[in-house]
Amino acid sequence: MLEVKDLYSYYGKSPVIQGIDFQVAEGGFFGVVGRNGVGKTTLLRTLMGLTDRATGTIRFNGQDLLQKTTPERAGAGIAYIPQGREVIPRFTVRENLIMGTFPREDGSRDIPEHIFEMFPILDEFIERRAGDLSGGQQQQLAIGRALAMKPRIMLLDEPTEGIQPNIVQQIEQVLKQLNREMGLTIILVEQNTRFVREVADEFLLIEKGRVSLRGPGEALTGEVVEKYLSI
Ligand SMILES: Nc1ncnc2c1ncn2[C@@H]1O[C@H](COP(=O)(O)OP(=O)(O)OP(=O)(O)O)[C@@H](O)[C@H]1O
């Protein structure tokens, strides 16, 4: 479904991503791990066309994405949930969810019902301003908003960072359900290696913009974490 080859990506003249290759199969759950500042966020931003320049290949369902604009990539079915959530605080929950439908190519502005089944709190707080929600609720809204475009693949950047433990569990459950039951392809950047080990079919470990290690989720053992990820 997604094939990335020899990818380089730049902010100004600095190459942050340096020669990364990977493939994600339809319905796959792909984890990206690495210490702070190694380029994980930049990798997701590169897939969305949000860095200054990129070279190499990004193929998505047979289309070459590298020359496409960010809205075109969203229109092709790629949803991106950045770190820090970035919901629009002055808009209500409903307005944020409707915004999520904008990339849809069928032109529908209907909010899919399953979003409220997954996150009942969004239904309850539908007319509240997003800025008045807790961090965990805003993250649920950010995921709900991404689902409103009916994506084919979802890119998530540390969705459980700074969120209270009971909501973390709920978000993890939803991600598993979206992937396992609804077949949504997921790329997840995470510091939470326990979750990546549990759910990922495959992971990439990045150091200084390059892949240091890759393997099935279960290969992300305590020893690997100790060797590559401890501070
Ligand atoms: N907009 C930007 N302009 C210039 N340099 C940037 C920009 N964003 C990130 N960088 C640089 O790119 C490198 C990789 O940053 P990136 O945010 O991708 O790392 P990360 O692995 O996601 O880290 P973290 O876990 O802290 O989010 C860092 O050296 C950072 O300073």
The ligand as a Gaussian input file, in Angstrom:
#p B3LYP/6-31G(d) Opt

LIG

0 1
 N       10.649000      22.927000      11.191000
 C       11.929000      22.607000      11.364000
 N       12.932000      23.357000      10.852000
 C       14.219000      23.016000      10.989000
 N       14.650000      21.919000      11.657000
 C       13.719000      21.134000      12.201000
 C       12.312000      21.420000      12.084000
 N       11.626000      20.434000      12.725000
 C       12.563000      19.577000      13.222000
 N       13.815000      19.991000      12.897000
 C       15.067000      19.284000      13.250000
 O       15.002000      17.989000      12.693000
 C       15.548000      17.028000      13.589000
 C       14.535000      15.919000      13.824000
 O       13.398000      16.426000      14.506000
 P       12.059000      15.599000      14.689000
 O       11.071000      16.510000      15.369000
 O       11.677000      14.980000      13.422000
 O       12.519000      14.460000      15.692000
 P       11.676000      13.439000      16.537000
 O       12.395000      12.146000      16.449000
 O       10.247000      13.447000      16.126000
 O       11.787000      14.001000      18.011000
 P       10.743000      14.064000      19.206000
 O       10.654000      12.688000      19.750000
 O       11.394000      15.027000      20.146000
 O        9.453000      14.572000      18.656000
 C       15.937000      17.774000      14.841000
 O       17.317000      18.008000      14.769000
 C       15.179000      19.067000      14.751000
 O       15.872000      20.102000      15.367000

